Amino acid sequence: MTADIHFSPLALTRALPFLPLAQGDIDYQVDRRGEPGLIEHLLEDPATKVILTRNGLVAVPRGQGGLVDYENVKLRLATLPGAYVAAELKRYPQAVAMFLGSYGGVRGECVVAIDISRVPEPGSANRVAGASNVAGAIAGAAAGAAAGGVSAVAGVLGTEDSGTVDGNLSVSDSAGQGADDAFDESVGIAEEQPRQPKPTLLQQAVDRFDWADLRGFAPHANAREAGQATSAVTLSIWHSRQRYCPTCGAPVETALAGWAQRCSNAADGNRILFPRIEPAVITAIVDGHDRLLLQHNAAWKDERLYSVSAGFVEAGENLEHAARREAKEETGITLGEVRYLGSQPWPFPASLMMAFKAHAVTTDVHVDGSETVTARWVTRDEYTAELISGRMAAPGRATIARYMIEEWLGREL
């Protein structure tokens, strides 16, 4: 009598070999985060790499921002000289500096990210009390000059000088005049236009660089820069969203080299706050015939997009239970064995995606109709045909879902 041999669809499951947002070989050097003056010291070192974030985006060299939708292109992070950035941080205390870590080696390269989301635009009144203050400062300077003294004028951007790039210069600005203007008698006679302050280095960066979404940048970057961008965006989004202590409501200050915040309320102990991380499970579900369950969610604008089951972990819930619960709620499928595949951050705004592959005990699909609109089982040949015909679209190249599907498919998409 021959015994029945049952093949487990999870038997040949492999851990995901590569994930675009996963960290590589960077050393966080956590023990250095509390060092006094760490950021200033790092910026003085020519080996320090300085990158920028703004409103959840990363700075890339001009012209690269439009390349994210192309397949075979390489992108890199834009950088600034640390010595120049140090002066800018003194000018703009609302900019957030974050020490991302070091790669050691002969160069000992360290990486610092600066978030400039709250740096005011050129000419912004955020840096002064108002236009009346500027007029008063000019009047005060004139009075000082009449008294025989030299007075420093408060620039529109808040610096006190009489000759820096953002100060109120005492000579006319000839910017915008060409050589031919010397032959025009009307030049200089017309009503004088108010002079605009020259943008500072961090303000110029807004237009000097392109700004790329992490999902578009990471698939085209090398592993180190993808990791740097992921950490920088994750921290910068948290700092932008949490400006007050969630316990007492007092304003917070950046702490531990950008990896934490300190509540400014001394009466409440100046508590240290750490970034919020929202765990989520994502599960590739296969049946006894090694078919994959793909589903389309109501929130997705592209009707062709099909992916795997995913959802947030509830309070007090373990990961495996979350995977089983989400599958049951969304598709009516009961899961048996669940195996871990890997994880990667998904800072939109603060998720950590933990991937699993699971064996379906049942195969009758009953979608909830609200979150999940449709779901269906596919073989490898059926899925390939759907992609070729354009009836289905695969998840993006930065998503962990894409690599989970590739693990099942046995090849790259």
LINSUL-V315426 format. One record per backbone hydrogen bond with DSSP energy under -1.0 kcal/mol. CO is the residue of the C=O (numbers start at 1). NH is the residue of the N-H. Records with the same first field share a line. If there is no record, write none. Layout:
CO->NH + NH
//
This chain:
8->11
10->13
19->22
27->102
29->32
30->33
32->35
35->38
37->41
38->42
39->43
40->44
42->45
45->48
49->112
50->80
51->114
52->59
53->116
54->57
57->54
58->212
59->78
60->210
61->64
64->67
67->70
71->73
81->85
82->86
84->88
85->89
86->90
87->91
88->92
92->95
96->115
98->113
101->111
102->27
104->108
109->103
110->49
111->100
112->51
113->98
114->53
115->96
116->119
121->124
125->128
130->134
131->135
132->136
133->137
134->138
135->139
136->140
137->141
138->142
139->143
140->144
141->145
142->146
143->147
144->149
145->148
153->161
155->158
159->155
164->167
165->198
167->169
174->177
178->181
179->182
180->183
181->184
184->187
186->189 + 190
200->204
201->205
204->208
205->209
210->60
212->58
213->216 + 217
214->218
217->220
218->221
220->75
222->226
223->227
224->228
225->229
226->230
227->231
228->232
229->233
230->234
231->235
232->236
233->237
234->238
235->239
236->240
237->241
238->242
243->252
245->249
250->245
251->264
253->262
255->260
256->259
257->99
260->255
261->273
262->253
264->266
265->268 + 270
266->269
271->263
273->261
278->352
279->313
280->354
281->311
282->356
283->309
284->358
285->293
286->360
287->290
291->287
292->378
294->376
295->307
296->373 + 374
297->300
302->305
304->393
307->295
309->283
311->281
314->317
318->322
319->323
320->324
321->325
322->326
323->327
324->328
325->329
326->330
327->331 + 333
328->332
330->368
331->366
334->361 + 362
337->359
339->357
341->16
342->355
344->353
346->348 + 351
350->278
351->346
352->280
353->344
354->282
355->341 + 342
356->284
357->339
358->286
359->336
371->298
372->369
374->296
376->294
378->292
379->383
380->384
381->385
382->386
383->387
384->388
385->389
386->391 + 392
393->306
396->399
400->404
401->405
402->406
403->407
404->408
405->409
406->410
//
